[in-house]
Amino acid sequence: MYTETCPDCLGVGTITHRRMMSRYMETATCKKCKGEKVLHYKLSEKERKRRRKCKAKNRVTTPVRWEPPEKIPEEYTF
């Protein structure tokens, strides 16, 4: 089991942010680590990075070219 410091709360366990439309600060439990301050992984960071890279390499990307619509001939000439 590999453990890493939570990147969201930086190992504090809580996140302090401004309450919406207010000047008051609000403290909430980190949703990513659920207040544990660390994240647990089955694989090492190098292995996870390698797997992400392999998945990105296998992912098919098709370029989408935008073509303007054909101009409709006007029936009436004024």
mmCIF file as gemmi writes it, N, C-alpha and C atoms, coordinates in Angstrom:
data_model
loop_
_atom_site.group_PDB
_atom_site.id
_atom_site.type_symbol
_atom_site.label_atom_id
_atom_site.label_alt_id
_atom_site.label_comp_id
_atom_site.label_asym_id
_atom_site.label_entity_id
_atom_site.label_seq_id
_atom_site.pdbx_PDB_ins_code
_atom_site.Cartn_x
_atom_site.Cartn_y
_atom_site.Cartn_z
_atom_site.occupancy
_atom_site.B_iso_or_equiv
_atom_site.pdbx_formal_charge
_atom_site.auth_seq_id
_atom_site.auth_asym_id
_atom_site.pdbx_PDB_model_num
ATOM 1 N N . MET Axp A 1 ? 0.847 -1.177 0 1 0 ? 1 A 1
ATOM 2 C CA . MET Axp A 1 ? 0 0 0 1 0 ? 1 A 1
ATOM 3 C C . MET Axp A 1 ? 0.889 1.236 0 1 0 ? 1 A 1
ATOM 4 N N . TYR Axp A 2 ? 0.639 2.137 -0.938 1 0 ? 2 A 1
ATOM 5 C CA . TYR Axp A 2 ? 1.408 3.371 -1.046 1 0 ? 2 A 1
ATOM 6 C C . TYR Axp A 2 ? 0.552 4.529 -0.546 1 0 ? 2 A 1
ATOM 7 N N . THR Axp A 3 ? 1.159 5.427 0.188 1 0 ? 3 A 1
ATOM 8 C CA . THR Axp A 3 ? 0.439 6.598 0.691 1 0 ? 3 A 1
ATOM 9 C C . THR Axp A 3 ? 1.111 7.859 0.18 1 0 ? 3 A 1
ATOM 10 N N . GLU Axp A 4 ? 0.291 8.847 -0.136 1 0 ? 4 A 1
ATOM 11 C CA . GLU Axp A 4 ? 0.783 10.147 -0.579 1 0 ? 4 A 1
ATOM 12 C C . GLU Axp A 4 ? -0.026 11.241 0.107 1 0 ? 4 A 1
ATOM 13 N N . THR Axp A 5 ? 0.581 12.384 0.28 1 0 ? 5 A 1
ATOM 14 C CA . THR Axp A 5 ? -0.108 13.526 0.866 1 0 ? 5 A 1
ATOM 15 C C . THR Axp A 5 ? -1.21 13.981 -0.081 1 0 ? 5 A 1
ATOM 16 N N . CYS Axp A 6 ? -2.338 14.336 0.456 1 0 ? 6 A 1
ATOM 17 C CA . CYS Axp A 6 ? -3.484 14.768 -0.353 1 0 ? 6 A 1
ATOM 18 C C . CYS Axp A 6 ? -3.136 16.063 -1.087 1 0 ? 6 A 1
ATOM 19 N N . PRO Axp A 7 ? -3.288 16.092 -2.422 1 0 ? 7 A 1
ATOM 20 C CA . PRO Axp A 7 ? -2.966 17.319 -3.16 1 0 ? 7 A 1
ATOM 21 C C . PRO Axp A 7 ? -3.994 18.43 -2.991 1 0 ? 7 A 1
ATOM 22 N N . ASP Axp A 8 ? -5.203 18.104 -2.59 1 0 ? 8 A 1
ATOM 23 C CA . ASP Axp A 8 ? -6.237 19.13 -2.427 1 0 ? 8 A 1
ATOM 24 C C . ASP Axp A 8 ? -6.049 19.934 -1.144 1 0 ? 8 A 1
ATOM 25 N N . CYS Axp A 9 ? -5.895 19.245 -0.016 1 0 ? 9 A 1
ATOM 26 C CA . CYS Axp A 9 ? -5.786 19.945 1.27 1 0 ? 9 A 1
ATOM 27 C C . CYS Axp A 9 ? -4.333 20.079 1.732 1 0 ? 9 A 1
ATOM 28 N N . LEU Axp A 10 ? -3.394 19.532 0.972 1 0 ? 10 A 1
ATOM 29 C CA . LEU Axp A 10 ? -1.955 19.593 1.271 1 0 ? 10 A 1
ATOM 30 C C . LEU Axp A 10 ? -1.622 18.972 2.627 1 0 ? 10 A 1
ATOM 31 N N . GLY Axp A 11 ? -2.344 17.929 2.992 1 0 ? 11 A 1
ATOM 32 C CA . GLY Axp A 11 ? -2.059 17.201 4.215 1 0 ? 11 A 1
ATOM 33 C C . GLY Axp A 11 ? -2.637 17.802 5.476 1 0 ? 11 A 1
ATOM 34 N N . VAL Axp A 12 ? -3.577 18.713 5.373 1 0 ? 12 A 1
ATOM 35 C CA . VAL Axp A 12 ? -4.183 19.331 6.544 1 0 ? 12 A 1
ATOM 36 C C . VAL Axp A 12 ? -5.451 18.594 6.953 1 0 ? 12 A 1
ATOM 37 N N . GLY Axp A 13 ? -6.212 18.127 5.966 1 0 ? 13 A 1
ATOM 38 C CA . GLY Axp A 13 ? -7.454 17.42 6.257 1 0 ? 13 A 1
ATOM 39 C C . GLY Axp A 13 ? -8.687 18.278 6.136 1 0 ? 13 A 1
ATOM 40 N N . THR Axp A 14 ? -8.501 19.592 6.153 1 0 ? 14 A 1
ATOM 41 C CA . THR Axp A 14 ? -9.62 20.516 5.997 1 0 ? 14 A 1
ATOM 42 C C . THR Axp A 14 ? -9.278 21.539 4.924 1 0 ? 14 A 1
ATOM 43 N N . ILE Axp A 15 ? -10.317 22.085 4.316 1 0 ? 15 A 1
ATOM 44 C CA . ILE Axp A 15 ? -10.14 23.114 3.298 1 0 ? 15 A 1
ATOM 45 C C . ILE Axp A 15 ? -10.876 24.354 3.769 1 0 ? 15 A 1
ATOM 46 N N . THR Axp A 16 ? -10.181 25.483 3.741 1 0 ? 16 A 1
ATOM 47 C CA . THR Axp A 16 ? -10.774 26.748 4.137 1 0 ? 16 A 1
ATOM 48 C C . THR Axp A 16 ? -11.052 27.548 2.871 1 0 ? 16 A 1
ATOM 49 N N . HIS Axp A 17 ? -12.284 27.976 2.711 1 0 ? 17 A 1
ATOM 50 C CA . HIS Axp A 17 ? -12.658 28.742 1.53 1 0 ? 17 A 1
ATOM 51 C C . HIS Axp A 17 ? -13.717 29.764 1.905 1 0 ? 17 A 1
ATOM 52 N N . ARG Axp A 18 ? -13.902 30.716 1.014 1 0 ? 18 A 1
ATOM 53 C CA . ARG Axp A 18 ? -14.912 31.735 1.252 1 0 ? 18 A 1
ATOM 54 C C . ARG Axp A 18 ? -16.293 31.179 1 1 0 ? 18 A 1
ATOM 55 N N . ARG Axp A 19 ? -17.202 31.531 1.899 1 0 ? 19 A 1
ATOM 56 C CA . ARG Axp A 19 ? -18.597 31.171 1.69 1 0 ? 19 A 1
ATOM 57 C C . ARG Axp A 19 ? -19.11 32 0.517 1 0 ? 19 A 1
ATOM 58 N N . MET Axp A 20 ? -19.958 31.405 -0.285 1 0 ? 20 A 1
ATOM 59 C CA . MET Axp A 20 ? -20.414 32.059 -1.501 1 0 ? 20 A 1
ATOM 60 C C . MET Axp A 20 ? -21.148 33.356 -1.194 1 0 ? 20 A 1
ATOM 61 N N . MET Axp A 21 ? -20.789 34.397 -1.92 1 0 ? 21 A 1
ATOM 62 C CA . MET Axp A 21 ? -21.41 35.718 -1.801 1 0 ? 21 A 1
ATOM 63 C C . MET Axp A 21 ? -21.307 36.274 -0.378 1 0 ? 21 A 1
ATOM 64 N N . SER Axp A 22 ? -20.201 36.007 0.293 1 0 ? 22 A 1
ATOM 65 C CA . SER Axp A 22 ? -20.042 36.475 1.652 1 0 ? 22 A 1
ATOM 66 C C . SER Axp A 22 ? -18.569 36.777 1.893 1 0 ? 22 A 1
ATOM 67 N N . ARG Axp A 23 ? -18.284 37.472 2.966 1 0 ? 23 A 1
ATOM 68 C CA . ARG Axp A 23 ? -16.895 37.75 3.32 1 0 ? 23 A 1
ATOM 69 C C . ARG Axp A 23 ? -16.375 36.795 4.388 1 0 ? 23 A 1
ATOM 70 N N . TYR Axp A 24 ? -17.235 35.897 4.86 1 0 ? 24 A 1
ATOM 71 C CA . TYR Axp A 24 ? -16.858 34.965 5.916 1 0 ? 24 A 1
ATOM 72 C C . TYR Axp A 24 ? -16.161 33.742 5.347 1 0 ? 24 A 1
ATOM 73 N N . MET Axp A 25 ? -15.206 33.217 6.104 1 0 ? 25 A 1
ATOM 74 C CA . MET Axp A 25 ? -14.471 32.017 5.704 1 0 ? 25 A 1
ATOM 75 C C . MET Axp A 25 ? -15.174 30.794 6.288 1 0 ? 25 A 1
ATOM 76 N N . GLU Axp A 26 ? -15.132 29.717 5.536 1 0 ? 26 A 1
ATOM 77 C CA . GLU Axp A 26 ? -15.786 28.485 5.952 1 0 ? 26 A 1
ATOM 78 C C . GLU Axp A 26 ? -14.763 27.353 5.894 1 0 ? 26 A 1
ATOM 79 N N . THR Axp A 27 ? -14.761 26.49 6.895 1 0 ? 27 A 1
ATOM 80 C CA . THR Axp A 27 ? -13.854 25.353 6.925 1 0 ? 27 A 1
ATOM 81 C C . THR Axp A 27 ? -14.658 24.083 6.72 1 0 ? 27 A 1
ATOM 82 N N . ALA Axp A 28 ? -14.188 23.248 5.794 1 0 ? 28 A 1
ATOM 83 C CA . ALA Axp A 28 ? -14.895 22.011 5.481 1 0 ? 28 A 1
ATOM 84 C C . ALA Axp A 28 ? -13.89 20.87 5.406 1 0 ? 28 A 1
ATOM 85 N N . THR Axp A 29 ? -14.366 19.664 5.64 1 0 ? 29 A 1
ATOM 86 C CA . THR Axp A 29 ? -13.517 18.487 5.532 1 0 ? 29 A 1
ATOM 87 C C . THR Axp A 29 ? -13.19 18.242 4.067 1 0 ? 29 A 1
ATOM 88 N N . CYS Axp A 30 ? -11.962 17.866 3.807 1 0 ? 30 A 1
ATOM 89 C CA . CYS Axp A 30 ? -11.527 17.596 2.432 1 0 ? 30 A 1
ATOM 90 C C . CYS Axp A 30 ? -12.319 16.418 1.871 1 0 ? 30 A 1
ATOM 91 N N . LYS Axp A 31 ? -12.875 16.592 0.681 1 0 ? 31 A 1
ATOM 92 C CA . LYS Axp A 31 ? -13.687 15.541 0.082 1 0 ? 31 A 1
ATOM 93 C C . LYS Axp A 31 ? -12.856 14.469 -0.6 1 0 ? 31 A 1
ATOM 94 N N . LYS Axp A 32 ? -11.63 14.799 -0.97 1 0 ? 32 A 1
ATOM 95 C CA . LYS Axp A 32 ? -10.792 13.821 -1.665 1 0 ? 32 A 1
ATOM 96 C C . LYS Axp A 32 ? -10.223 12.791 -0.697 1 0 ? 32 A 1
ATOM 97 N N . CYS Axp A 33 ? -9.683 13.239 0.43 1 0 ? 33 A 1
ATOM 98 C CA . CYS Axp A 33 ? -9.096 12.305 1.393 1 0 ? 33 A 1
ATOM 99 C C . CYS Axp A 33 ? -10.022 12.028 2.577 1 0 ? 33 A 1
ATOM 100 N N . LYS Axp A 34 ? -11.156 12.721 2.643 1 0 ? 34 A 1
ATOM 101 C CA . LYS Axp A 34 ? -12.147 12.574 3.712 1 0 ? 34 A 1
ATOM 102 C C . LYS Axp A 34 ? -11.56 12.846 5.092 1 0 ? 34 A 1
ATOM 103 N N . GLY Axp A 35 ? -10.617 13.79 5.171 1 0 ? 35 A 1
ATOM 104 C CA . GLY Axp A 35 ? -10.039 14.197 6.44 1 0 ? 35 A 1
ATOM 105 C C . GLY Axp A 35 ? -8.884 13.333 6.92 1 0 ? 35 A 1
ATOM 106 N N . GLU Axp A 36 ? -8.463 12.337 6.145 1 0 ? 36 A 1
ATOM 107 C CA . GLU Axp A 36 ? -7.37 11.454 6.576 1 0 ? 36 A 1
ATOM 108 C C . GLU Axp A 36 ? -5.991 12.049 6.334 1 0 ? 36 A 1
ATOM 109 N N . LYS Axp A 37 ? -5.883 13.106 5.542 1 0 ? 37 A 1
ATOM 110 C CA . LYS Axp A 37 ? -4.654 13.824 5.228 1 0 ? 37 A 1
ATOM 111 C C . LYS Axp A 37 ? -3.748 13.093 4.234 1 0 ? 37 A 1
ATOM 112 N N . VAL Axp A 38 ? -4.009 11.835 3.952 1 0 ? 38 A 1
ATOM 113 C CA . VAL Axp A 38 ? -3.218 11.083 2.972 1 0 ? 38 A 1
ATOM 114 C C . VAL Axp A 38 ? -4.152 10.279 2.074 1 0 ? 38 A 1
ATOM 115 N N . LEU Axp A 39 ? -3.649 9.928 0.892 1 0 ? 39 A 1
ATOM 116 C CA . LEU Axp A 39 ? -4.381 9.069 -0.032 1 0 ? 39 A 1
ATOM 117 C C . LEU Axp A 39 ? -3.663 7.73 -0.116 1 0 ? 39 A 1
ATOM 118 N N . HIS Axp A 40 ? -4.418 6.654 -0.15 1 0 ? 40 A 1
ATOM 119 C CA . HIS Axp A 40 ? -3.848 5.312 -0.216 1 0 ? 40 A 1
ATOM 120 C C . HIS Axp A 40 ? -4.014 4.756 -1.626 1 0 ? 40 A 1
ATOM 121 N N . TYR Axp A 41 ? -2.924 4.224 -2.179 1 0 ? 41 A 1
ATOM 122 C CA . TYR Axp A 41 ? -2.944 3.641 -3.512 1 0 ? 41 A 1
ATOM 123 C C . TYR Axp A 41 ? -2.378 2.235 -3.457 1 0 ? 41 A 1
ATOM 124 N N . LYS Axp A 42 ? -2.857 1.379 -4.368 1 0 ? 42 A 1
ATOM 125 C CA . LYS Axp A 42 ? -2.315 0.024 -4.46 1 0 ? 42 A 1
ATOM 126 C C . LYS Axp A 42 ? -1.023 0.002 -5.259 1 0 ? 42 A 1
ATOM 127 N N . LEU Axp A 43 ? -0.878 0.937 -6.216 1 0 ? 43 A 1
ATOM 128 C CA . LEU Axp A 43 ? 0.293 0.97 -7.092 1 0 ? 43 A 1
ATOM 129 C C . LEU Axp A 43 ? 1.163 2.172 -6.764 1 0 ? 43 A 1
ATOM 130 N N . SER Axp A 44 ? 2.436 2.059 -7.129 1 0 ? 44 A 1
ATOM 131 C CA . SER Axp A 44 ? 3.345 3.174 -6.893 1 0 ? 44 A 1
ATOM 132 C C . SER Axp A 44 ? 3.037 4.3 -7.875 1 0 ? 44 A 1
ATOM 133 N N . GLU Axp A 45 ? 3.589 5.468 -7.608 1 0 ? 45 A 1
ATOM 134 C CA . GLU Axp A 45 ? 3.332 6.622 -8.461 1 0 ? 45 A 1
ATOM 135 C C . GLU Axp A 45 ? 3.898 6.399 -9.86 1 0 ? 45 A 1
ATOM 136 N N . LYS Axp A 46 ? 5.043 5.76 -9.959 1 0 ? 46 A 1
ATOM 137 C CA . LYS Axp A 46 ? 5.644 5.49 -11.271 1 0 ? 46 A 1
ATOM 138 C C . LYS Axp A 46 ? 4.766 4.553 -12.089 1 0 ? 46 A 1
ATOM 139 N N . GLU Axp A 47 ? 4.23 3.534 -11.445 1 0 ? 47 A 1
ATOM 140 C CA . GLU Axp A 47 ? 3.375 2.578 -12.154 1 0 ? 47 A 1
ATOM 141 C C . GLU Axp A 47 ? 2.074 3.245 -12.612 1 0 ? 47 A 1
ATOM 142 N N . ARG Axp A 48 ? 1.48 4.083 -11.769 1 0 ? 48 A 1
ATOM 143 C CA . ARG Axp A 48 ? 0.254 4.777 -12.157 1 0 ? 48 A 1
ATOM 144 C C . ARG Axp A 48 ? 0.512 5.73 -13.318 1 0 ? 48 A 1
ATOM 145 N N . LYS Axp A 49 ? 1.659 6.42 -13.288 1 0 ? 49 A 1
ATOM 146 C CA . LYS Axp A 49 ? 2.021 7.329 -14.37 1 0 ? 49 A 1
ATOM 147 C C . LYS Axp A 49 ? 2.23 6.565 -15.671 1 0 ? 49 A 1
ATOM 148 N N . ARG Axp A 50 ? 2.873 5.407 -15.591 1 0 ? 50 A 1
ATOM 149 C CA . ARG Axp A 50 ? 3.12 4.585 -16.781 1 0 ? 50 A 1
ATOM 150 C C . ARG Axp A 50 ? 1.796 4.096 -17.379 1 0 ? 50 A 1
ATOM 151 N N . ARG Axp A 51 ? 0.881 3.676 -16.528 1 0 ? 51 A 1
ATOM 152 C CA . ARG Axp A 51 ? -0.42 3.194 -17.017 1 0 ? 51 A 1
ATOM 153 C C . ARG Axp A 51 ? -1.244 4.308 -17.651 1 0 ? 51 A 1
ATOM 154 N N . ARG Axp A 52 ? -1.202 5.509 -17.066 1 0 ? 52 A 1
ATOM 155 C CA . ARG Axp A 52 ? -1.897 6.652 -17.661 1 0 ? 52 A 1
ATOM 156 C C . ARG Axp A 52 ? -1.343 6.96 -19.044 1 0 ? 52 A 1
ATOM 157 N N . LYS Axp A 53 ? -0.007 6.874 -19.157 1 0 ? 53 A 1
ATOM 158 C CA . LYS Axp A 53 ? 0.652 7.147 -20.43 1 0 ? 53 A 1
ATOM 159 C C . LYS Axp A 53 ? 0.263 6.109 -21.482 1 0 ? 53 A 1
ATOM 160 N N . CYS Axp A 54 ? 0.188 4.842 -21.093 1 0 ? 54 A 1
ATOM 161 C CA . CYS Axp A 54 ? -0.203 3.776 -22.023 1 0 ? 54 A 1
ATOM 162 C C . CYS Axp A 54 ? -1.65 3.944 -22.474 1 0 ? 54 A 1
ATOM 163 N N . LYS Axp A 55 ? -2.533 4.298 -21.541 1 0 ? 55 A 1
ATOM 164 C CA . LYS Axp A 55 ? -3.932 4.508 -21.91 1 0 ? 55 A 1
ATOM 165 C C . LYS Axp A 55 ? -4.075 5.69 -22.86 1 0 ? 55 A 1
ATOM 166 N N . ALA Axp A 56 ? -3.318 6.757 -22.618 1 0 ? 56 A 1
ATOM 167 C CA . ALA Axp A 56 ? -3.391 7.926 -23.491 1 0 ? 56 A 1
ATOM 168 C C . ALA Axp A 56 ? -2.858 7.589 -24.876 1 0 ? 56 A 1
ATOM 169 N N . LYS Axp A 57 ? -1.857 6.738 -24.935 1 0 ? 57 A 1
ATOM 170 C CA . LYS Axp A 57 ? -1.28 6.342 -26.22 1 0 ? 57 A 1
ATOM 171 C C . LYS Axp A 57 ? -2.276 5.506 -27.014 1 0 ? 57 A 1
ATOM 172 N N . ASN Axp A 58 ? -3.03 4.652 -26.34 1 0 ? 58 A 1
ATOM 173 C CA . ASN Axp A 58 ? -3.993 3.79 -27.012 1 0 ? 58 A 1
ATOM 174 C C . ASN Axp A 58 ? -5.288 4.498 -27.366 1 0 ? 58 A 1
ATOM 175 N N . ARG Axp A 59 ? -5.532 5.63 -26.759 1 0 ? 59 A 1
ATOM 176 C CA . ARG Axp A 59 ? -6.762 6.37 -27.006 1 0 ? 59 A 1
ATOM 177 C C . ARG Axp A 59 ? -6.755 6.923 -28.43 1 0 ? 59 A 1
ATOM 178 N N . VAL Axp A 60 ? -7.831 6.722 -29.135 1 0 ? 60 A 1
ATOM 179 C CA . VAL Axp A 60 ? -7.93 7.174 -30.515 1 0 ? 60 A 1
ATOM 180 C C . VAL Axp A 60 ? -8.448 8.6 -30.532 1 0 ? 60 A 1
ATOM 181 N N . THR Axp A 61 ? -7.743 9.429 -31.229 1 0 ? 61 A 1
ATOM 182 C CA . THR Axp A 61 ? -8.195 10.806 -31.374 1 0 ? 61 A 1
ATOM 183 C C . THR Axp A 61 ? -8.437 11.061 -32.85 1 0 ? 61 A 1
ATOM 184 N N . THR Axp A 62 ? -9.634 11.408 -33.173 1 0 ? 62 A 1
ATOM 185 C CA . THR Axp A 62 ? -9.977 11.715 -34.559 1 0 ? 62 A 1
ATOM 186 C C . THR Axp A 62 ? -10.136 13.217 -34.698 1 0 ? 62 A 1
ATOM 187 N N . PRO Axp A 63 ? -9.367 13.809 -35.601 1 0 ? 63 A 1
ATOM 188 C CA . PRO Axp A 63 ? -9.51 15.251 -35.765 1 0 ? 63 A 1
ATOM 189 C C . PRO Axp A 63 ? -10.845 15.573 -36.421 1 0 ? 63 A 1
ATOM 190 N N . VAL Axp A 64 ? -11.503 16.55 -35.895 1 0 ? 64 A 1
ATOM 191 C CA . VAL Axp A 64 ? -12.79 16.97 -36.431 1 0 ? 64 A 1
ATOM 192 C C . VAL Axp A 64 ? -12.579 18.271 -37.179 1 0 ? 64 A 1
ATOM 193 N N . ARG Axp A 65 ? -12.871 18.23 -38.448 1 0 ? 65 A 1
ATOM 194 C CA . ARG Axp A 65 ? -12.728 19.439 -39.255 1 0 ? 65 A 1
ATOM 195 C C . ARG Axp A 65 ? -14.093 20.063 -39.443 1 0 ? 65 A 1
ATOM 196 N N . TRP Axp A 66 ? -14.17 21.328 -39.147 1 0 ? 66 A 1
ATOM 197 C CA . TRP Axp A 66 ? -15.423 22.032 -39.306 1 0 ? 66 A 1
ATOM 198 C C . TRP Axp A 66 ? -15.512 22.521 -40.737 1 0 ? 66 A 1
ATOM 199 N N . GLU Axp A 67 ? -16.62 22.203 -41.375 1 0 ? 67 A 1
ATOM 200 C CA . GLU Axp A 67 ? -16.849 22.682 -42.726 1 0 ? 67 A 1
ATOM 201 C C . GLU Axp A 67 ? -18.058 23.608 -42.704 1 0 ? 67 A 1
ATOM 202 N N . PRO Axp A 68 ? -17.919 24.744 -43.313 1 0 ? 68 A 1
ATOM 203 C CA . PRO Axp A 68 ? -19.059 25.657 -43.304 1 0 ? 68 A 1
ATOM 204 C C . PRO Axp A 68 ? -20.212 25.072 -44.115 1 0 ? 68 A 1
ATOM 205 N N . PRO Axp A 69 ? -21.416 25.377 -43.72 1 0 ? 69 A 1
ATOM 206 C CA . PRO Axp A 69 ? -22.564 24.843 -44.47 1 0 ? 69 A 1
ATOM 207 C C . PRO Axp A 69 ? -22.611 25.432 -45.876 1 0 ? 69 A 1
ATOM 208 N N . GLU Axp A 70 ? -23.205 24.668 -46.765 1 0 ? 70 A 1
ATOM 209 C CA . GLU Axp A 70 ? -23.314 25.144 -48.14 1 0 ? 70 A 1
ATOM 210 C C . GLU Axp A 70 ? -24.232 26.355 -48.197 1 0 ? 70 A 1
ATOM 211 N N . LYS Axp A 71 ? -23.877 27.251 -49.084 1 0 ? 71 A 1
ATOM 212 C CA . LYS Axp A 71 ? -24.686 28.457 -49.214 1 0 ? 71 A 1
ATOM 213 C C . LYS Axp A 71 ? -25.975 28.098 -49.97 1 0 ? 71 A 1
ATOM 214 N N . ILE Axp A 72 ? -27.087 28.458 -49.394 1 0 ? 72 A 1
ATOM 215 C CA . ILE Axp A 72 ? -28.367 28.16 -49.995 1 0 ? 72 A 1
ATOM 216 C C . ILE Axp A 72 ? -28.673 29.245 -51.043 1 0 ? 72 A 1
ATOM 217 N N . PRO Axp A 73 ? -28.929 28.838 -52.272 1 0 ? 73 A 1
ATOM 218 C CA . PRO Axp A 73 ? -29.244 29.853 -53.285 1 0 ? 73 A 1
ATOM 219 C C . PRO Axp A 73 ? -30.574 30.532 -52.967 1 0 ? 73 A 1
ATOM 220 N N . GLU Axp A 74 ? -30.564 31.804 -53.078 1 0 ? 74 A 1
ATOM 221 C CA . GLU Axp A 74 ? -31.775 32.554 -52.776 1 0 ? 74 A 1
ATOM 222 C C . GLU Axp A 74 ? -32.755 32.451 -53.936 1 0 ? 74 A 1
ATOM 223 N N . GLU Axp A 75 ? -33.998 32.224 -53.584 1 0 ? 75 A 1
ATOM 224 C CA . GLU Axp A 75 ? -35.011 32.067 -54.62 1 0 ? 75 A 1
ATOM 225 C C . GLU Axp A 75 ? -35.463 33.399 -55.187 1 0 ? 75 A 1
ATOM 226 N N . TYR Axp A 76 ? -35.42 34.415 -54.393 1 0 ? 76 A 1
ATOM 227 C CA . TYR Axp A 76 ? -35.934 35.715 -54.834 1 0 ? 76 A 1
ATOM 228 C C . TYR Axp A 76 ? -34.788 36.685 -55.023 1 0 ? 76 A 1
ATOM 229 N N . THR Axp A 77 ? -34.871 37.463 -56.049 1 0 ? 77 A 1
ATOM 230 C CA . THR Axp A 77 ? -33.91 38.535 -56.259 1 0 ? 77 A 1
ATOM 231 C C . THR Axp A 77 ? -34.675 39.854 -56.249 1 0 ? 77 A 1
ATOM 232 N N . PHE Axp A 78 ? -34.372 40.694 -55.354 1 0 ? 78 A 1
ATOM 233 C CA . PHE Axp A 78 ? -35.081 41.971 -55.233 1 0 ? 78 A 1
ATOM 234 C C . PHE Axp A 78 ? -34.273 43.082 -55.817 1 0 ? 78 A 1
